[in-house]
Structures are given as C-alpha cells and as structure tokens.
Amino acid sequence: MKADEMQAELIITNARVLTMDAAHPRAEAVACAGGRIIAVGGRDLEALAGPQTRVIDAGGRTLLPGFVESHLHLVLGGAELAHLQLGGVHGAGPLTAAFRAYAAANPDKPLLMAQGADYTILDKPVTRHDLDAIIADRPIAMTAPDHHTVWANTAALRAAGLLQGAAMPHGHEVVMAPDGTASGELREFEAFAPVVALGGEARLNLGIATGEEPSPWPSDADMAIDRAKIARGLAHCAAHGITSMVNMDGNRYTLELLAGMRDAGTLTARVKVPFHFKPHMDLAALDRAAQMTRDFNDDWLTCNFVKMFMDGVMDSRTAFMLQDYPGVPGHRAEPLFSAPRFAEIATEVDRRGMQMAVHAIGDGAVRNTIDGYEAARLANGWRDSRHRIEHIELIDRADIARLGTLGIVASVQPPHPPGAMDFPLEPTLTLIGQGRWRDAYLWRTLAEAGAPIAFASDWPVTDVSVLRGLHAALARVPYPGCGDERLDLMASLHGYTAGGAWAAHRDGLTGRLVPGLAADLVLLGGDIEVAALAGLPELGIALTICGGRITHAGPGFAP
C-alpha cells in the first residue's frame, strides 16, 4: 500500500523537520502508523489523516529523529535519582548541611549515598574522618562525578568489611592510610561495590562491578523493585528526548529486567545491553555473551555486544598514559588488560561476529585498544564490526588516523571536557599536562580523520540532557594554545541521532526520519536553528515519541 493510501495514526505537521537523511534533509511533516514512519514531506501529508488520526501542529518547532544516547548507565542512573545530589556543593559547611538534611529526610536508609562529589570538594584529599565529622553514627558515602571513586565514612567501611583493607583485583583499590586502616577512598568498581551493597543496590551494580549474575536469582518481588528504579531512569531519559540508548554496563539480569518491561508494554526506549567482559574471565565466558545475543534480539532489546574497561580516569591517575603523569615521575598507571591479552580477546569477539566497546581514556589505553582491533582485523579479515572506543580523552597524534582507517567509532561525550559543562578545569588539566592539552578531547580532529562520531552523556556521570550536551559541544572554548575542536550544529545533531544509531548497528531501524523506519521522534520546544546558543539548554522537549507512542509530553502537548 502506498503512503497516500494509508491512514496515519499520528501526523506532526508545520514543523521544521531535520530528517538526518542526506537524500532528503528537510521536510515539514511526518506521518506515522503501526509504530513506523509512513511518509515524510510537506503539509499535504495532512491528507493522510482519518477520523482517529491525531494531528499535532508543531508551530514551527524543530522535529528530529529521537535522540540516541550512545553511552549511559540506565540502571545505575535510575537508582541514583533517589540519592543525595552534590553537584555544585563545595566546602565542609555546605557538604555537612546537605548530608544532614538528607539524613533527616531518610531516617531508615541503611546507607546515605551521595552523587557528584567533585574531587576538590574539600580542597584536599577526602578521608573517612572528614565524613565522620559530618555523620559518624550512620554509614555515609559519596561518589565522584566520574563514578570511579567513592569516599566512605568509618561506619560504612566497617559495615562493608573494608576498614582493615581488602584484597582487590588488579586496578581496584581500597586506599590505605599510614595507620594501616582504610583511608576512606575506594578506587574503581569492585573496591566500592561492598559499600554500594549496603544500600540494597548490589544486584544493579553487578553489571559494572563484576559482570556476573545475581546469586541466588532474585525473586519476583526483588525484580519488581529493580524495575521500578529502571522505570524512573527511562522516564527521566524520555523527558530529554531519548528514544534509543546503549547501556554501557550489563549482564543477563539487566536484559531480563528490561524484557519484563517490554512484555508489559512499559519499556519506553530501545536498549542495547552488553556482556561485560572483566579481567578475571577467560574466553569461554563469551559463550554467555553469545547466549544473551541469541535470546535478546528484537527492535527493543539487543546484545551482540561486549564491553570492557582498558583503564580508569584522569582524576584518580588510573588512566593509562604513554608518558608519566606531570609531577609523578614513573607513574603512568597500568592497563587492565595487557596488549597481547586484549588482542586475543578482541580477535575472538570479532570472530564470533560481536561488536566491542572499550572504555579508554588515557592515550596508552587508546593505543592498546586500537592495536587490539587491528589485530582482530588482521586475523579475521574485514567485516562491518563498528568496534568502538569510549571517551578517548587523550590520544597520541600518531594514532588519530588509525581510527578512520580501521573504521573505529569514536564514542565521545560533549559534557566531559573540563570547563565545557559541569566538570571543573582542575585537577584534570594539570593531570593531563599543558604540553598535552592539544591532544585532548579531539572530536573535530577525529571526525576530519574519518572516524565515525557518536555523542553521549555517560549519565549518571553527567547530566543526560541532550540539549545541555549540545550546548557544551557548540560553546566549548579551546584550551590556551589549542585548536577549535567543536563540530557544527548539524554534525553535532547527527552525533546524537543518525551517528549514534549507526554506531549501535541500529541504523536500519532508527536515527533518521525515513519511511519504513521506526516512528522515533523528538519535537523540541522551539526552532533550534534560530535559537540563541546560550538558550539551548532551556529550549525544552515538547514531545518524545518512541515506536509511535508518546513517552513524554511537555506543557501544551498532553498525550
């Protein structure tokens, strides 16, 4: 049946449509039926309306493909919406006031967990004694914005069995004080997982902490609790125009939770979930990834995807560098996987036909990852793998062209460069070193060298707002002596739509407004092409539509 013979269920008209389809980049209206786009064109599409069609006058607002969030942690983000938020809090007085108010409002919480504690929140290294001075009789802890460091008070460390230290896997550390007890600083996921578990969120943390499954398997009641947290996260994402996402931690339990929501009709975004391969695993663990891929493969849930961490982060000096950290002779950190080991894993993942995504922040980690992907290509031949590197905060100039040559996706986050959005300039710029600023956060350089670009937030590491992320991308100021690494508006929008869909192997389903693709759309609160740059964060989301269903409606657009 031709489009002009169909009856649309939904038509959005009088819009400034940016289709992200190079063949037909602009339109005025989009018609949808059966969860798919049936026509894109002018206002004459209104003729497809029937008695039951909902016709929405966009009033000249921008209509885009639904945003693709290429790197977030949905389950963790949903849970953390109920935690204390410390963004913008600085100094002992404000920190104390925030924690004590939260404690008073939550008298029964077994753990008072806070998020967004900047590394310089007290202008000195935080210890358990600093947190004891705030609250000593209840376990409290706070997480750095990058989610790679947690600080806990004595009560939390004691309850978690960490006060006397604990043996940890390579790359994870309970930092010890000179007196032989834990200082309060816990670096990387397995070190602070026992503290997180005090708050009842151990199940949700497994996908990033160990990659293993809950044991015993959770009851239906427990799964309902976890699904409620995910539902909060999905609603939060829908309010920011997000219709597809790549969840960057995962296990089978995550997929089972989401599958229950899909079957109940409450899943409001398309989610790709990886198998998280950890250093303690052997290659046989990939059989689990293969089983997840076979069992979850539809328009809403997919796997066929392996996630790994190659290093940590700059601010805790756990990012793996090719050169010594400034002021710390001999310290470059270490990769979580040696170069030969990673090449072996990458080759096997690629041989099985799965995609990989590797967290690599330091230039040493980035090189190891590129080398491994190259080894996989040499062993297996060329295929459309779309392997990814997540973050690429620092890269050696010799490695830039290799991403484009090998077809490696640069999955980068506009909110991450210090000073661009919420992250302060320090201590990150000092840890990179002024001589290397020119090699940091090189989105434009990577794109010009042929690397496919996907944009994301890494929520809850940063705000999930795509409009704030766009502002960060477009308003970013070069560091002294550095080039302008901004992409323009259309390229940035592409990174949040078609580019993200392509990077997730979902370009045949979403990311563009083309007849036959999914009816995933976002209607902004105004015309983004005429909006002032400073006003982008407040432009707002008027409608989010996923699979033809309204998942978020702003004022004046009741579902």
Secondary structure as the mmCIF struct_conf table of DSSP 4:
data_model
#
loop_
_struct_conf.conf_type_id
_struct_conf.id
_struct_conf.beg_label_comp_id
_struct_conf.beg_label_asym_id
_struct_conf.beg_label_seq_id
_struct_conf.end_label_comp_id
_struct_conf.end_label_asym_id
_struct_conf.end_label_seq_id
HELX_RH_3T_P HELX_RH_3T_P1 ALA A 3 GLU A 5
BEND BEND1 MET A 6 MET A 6
STRN STRN1 ALA A 8 THR A 13
BEND BEND2 ASN A 14 ASN A 14
STRN STRN2 ARG A 16 LEU A 18
TURN_TY1_P TURN_TY1_P1 ALA A 22 ALA A 23
BEND BEND3 HIS A 24 HIS A 24
STRN STRN3 ARG A 26 ALA A 27
BEND BEND4 GLU A 28 GLU A 28
STRN STRN4 ALA A 29 ALA A 33
TURN_TY1_P TURN_TY1_P2 GLY A 34 GLY A 35
STRN STRN5 ARG A 36 GLY A 41
BEND BEND5 GLY A 42 GLY A 42
HELX_RH_3T_P HELX_RH_3T_P2 ARG A 43 LEU A 48
STRN STRN6 ALA A 49 ASP A 57
TURN_TY1_P TURN_TY1_P3 GLY A 59 GLY A 60
STRN STRN7 THR A 62 PRO A 65
HELX_LH_PP_P HELX_LH_PP_P1 GLY A 66 GLY A 66
STRN STRN8 PHE A 67 LEU A 72
HELX_RH_AL_P HELX_RH_AL_P1 LEU A 74 GLU A 80
TURN_TY1_P TURN_TY1_P4 LEU A 81 ALA A 82
BEND BEND6 HIS A 83 HIS A 83
STRN STRN9 LEU A 84 GLN A 85
TURN_TY1_P TURN_TY1_P5 GLY A 87 GLY A 88
BEND BEND7 GLY A 91 GLY A 91
HELX_RH_AL_P HELX_RH_AL_P2 ALA A 92 ALA A 105
TURN_TY1_P TURN_TY1_P6 PRO A 107 ASP A 108
BEND BEND8 PRO A 110 PRO A 110
STRN STRN10 LEU A 112 GLN A 115
TURN_TY1_P TURN_TY1_P7 TYR A 119 LEU A 122
BEND BEND9 ASP A 123 LYS A 124
HELX_RH_AL_P HELX_RH_AL_P3 ARG A 128 ASP A 132
TURN_TY1_P TURN_TY1_P8 ALA A 133 ILE A 134
BEND BEND10 ALA A 136 ARG A 138
STRN STRN11 ILE A 140 THR A 143
TURN_TY1_P TURN_TY1_P9 PRO A 145 ASP A 146
BEND BEND11 HIS A 147 HIS A 148
STRN STRN12 THR A 149 ALA A 152
HELX_RH_AL_P HELX_RH_AL_P4 THR A 154 ALA A 159
TURN_TY1_P TURN_TY1_P10 ALA A 160 GLY A 161
TURN_TY1_P TURN_TY1_P11 LEU A 163 GLN A 164
TURN_TY1_P TURN_TY1_P12 HIS A 170 GLY A 171
STRN STRN13 GLU A 173 MET A 176
HELX_LH_PP_P HELX_LH_PP_P2 ALA A 177 ALA A 177
TURN_TY1_P TURN_TY1_P13 PRO A 178 ASP A 179
BEND BEND12 GLY A 180 THR A 181
STRN STRN14 ALA A 182 ARG A 187
BEND BEND13 GLU A 188 GLU A 188
HELX_RH_AL_P HELX_RH_AL_P5 PHE A 189 LEU A 198
TURN_TY1_P TURN_TY1_P14 GLY A 199 GLY A 200
HELX_RH_AL_P HELX_RH_AL_P6 ALA A 202 ALA A 209
TURN_TY1_P TURN_TY1_P15 THR A 210 THR A 210
BEND BEND14 GLY A 211 GLY A 211
BEND BEND15 SER A 215 PRO A 216
HELX_LH_PP_P HELX_LH_PP_P3 TRP A 217 SER A 219
HELX_RH_AL_P HELX_RH_AL_P7 ASP A 220 ALA A 238
TURN_TY1_P TURN_TY1_P16 ALA A 239 GLY A 241
STRN STRN15 ILE A 242 ASN A 247
BEND BEND16 MET A 248 ASP A 249
HELX_RH_AL_P HELX_RH_AL_P8 ARG A 252 ALA A 264
TURN_TY1_P TURN_TY1_P17 GLY A 265 GLY A 265
BEND BEND17 ALA A 269 ALA A 269
STRN STRN16 ARG A 270 LYS A 272
STRN STRN17 PHE A 275 HIS A 276
TURN_TY1_P TURN_TY1_P18 PRO A 279 HIS A 280
HELX_RH_3T_P HELX_RH_3T_P3 LEU A 283 ALA A 285
HELX_RH_AL_P HELX_RH_AL_P9 LEU A 286 ASP A 295
STRN STRN18 ASN A 297 ASN A 297
BEND BEND18 ASP A 298 TRP A 300
STRN STRN19 LEU A 301 THR A 302
STRN STRN20 PHE A 305 PHE A 309
TURN_TY1_P TURN_TY1_P19 MET A 314 ARG A 317
BEND BEND19 ALA A 319 ALA A 319
BEND BEND20 LEU A 322 GLN A 323
HELX_LH_PP_P HELX_LH_PP_P4 ASP A 324 TYR A 325
TURN_TY1_P TURN_TY1_P20 PRO A 326 GLY A 327
TURN_TY1_P TURN_TY1_P21 PRO A 329 GLY A 330
BEND BEND21 LEU A 336 PHE A 337
HELX_RH_AL_P HELX_RH_AL_P10 ALA A 339 ARG A 351
TURN_TY1_P TURN_TY1_P22 ARG A 352 GLY A 353
STRN STRN21 GLN A 355 ALA A 360
BEND BEND22 GLY A 362 GLY A 362
HELX_RH_AL_P HELX_RH_AL_P11 ASP A 363 ASN A 380
STRN STRN22 ARG A 388 HIS A 391
STRN STRN23 LEU A 394 LEU A 394
HELX_RH_3T_P HELX_RH_3T_P4 ARG A 397 ASP A 399
HELX_RH_AL_P HELX_RH_AL_P12 ILE A 400 LEU A 406
TURN_TY1_P TURN_TY1_P23 GLY A 407 GLY A 407
STRN STRN24 VAL A 409 VAL A 412
TURN_TY1_P TURN_TY1_P24 PRO A 414 PRO A 415
BEND BEND23 PRO A 417 PRO A 417
TURN_TY1_P TURN_TY1_P25 PRO A 418 ALA A 420
BEND BEND24 MET A 421 PHE A 423
BEND BEND25 LEU A 425 LEU A 425
TURN_TY1_P TURN_TY1_P26 GLU A 426 PRO A 427
HELX_RH_AL_P HELX_RH_AL_P13 THR A 428 ILE A 432
HELX_RH_3T_P HELX_RH_3T_P5 GLN A 434 ASP A 439
STRN STRN25 ALA A 440 ALA A 440
BEND BEND26 TYR A 441 TYR A 441
HELX_RH_AL_P HELX_RH_AL_P14 TRP A 443 GLU A 448
TURN_TY1_P TURN_TY1_P27 ALA A 449 GLY A 450
STRN STRN26 ILE A 453 PHE A 455
TURN_TY1_P TURN_TY1_P28 TRP A 459 PRO A 460
BEND BEND27 VAL A 461 THR A 462
HELX_RH_AL_P HELX_RH_AL_P15 VAL A 466 ALA A 475
HELX_LH_PP_P HELX_LH_PP_P5 ARG A 476 TYR A 479
TURN_TY1_P TURN_TY1_P29 PRO A 480 GLY A 481
HELX_RH_AL_P HELX_RH_AL_P16 LEU A 489 TYR A 496
TURN_TY1_P TURN_TY1_P30 THR A 497 THR A 497
HELX_RH_AL_P HELX_RH_AL_P17 ALA A 498 ALA A 503
TURN_TY1_P TURN_TY1_P31 ALA A 504 HIS A 505
TURN_TY1_P TURN_TY1_P32 ASP A 507 LEU A 509
BEND BEND28 THR A 510 ARG A 512
TURN_TY1_P TURN_TY1_P33 PRO A 515 GLY A 516
BEND BEND29 LEU A 517 LEU A 517
STRN STRN27 ALA A 518 ALA A 518
STRN STRN28 LEU A 521 LEU A 524
BEND BEND30 GLY A 525 GLY A 526
TURN_TY1_P TURN_TY1_P34 ILE A 528 VAL A 530
BEND BEND31 ALA A 531 ALA A 531
HELX_RH_3T_P HELX_RH_3T_P6 LEU A 533 GLU A 538
BEND BEND32 LEU A 539 LEU A 539
STRN STRN29 ILE A 541 CYS A 546
TURN_TY1_P TURN_TY1_P35 GLY A 547 GLY A 548
STRN STRN30 ARG A 549 ALA A 553
TURN_TY1_P TURN_TY1_P36 PRO A 555 GLY A 556
#
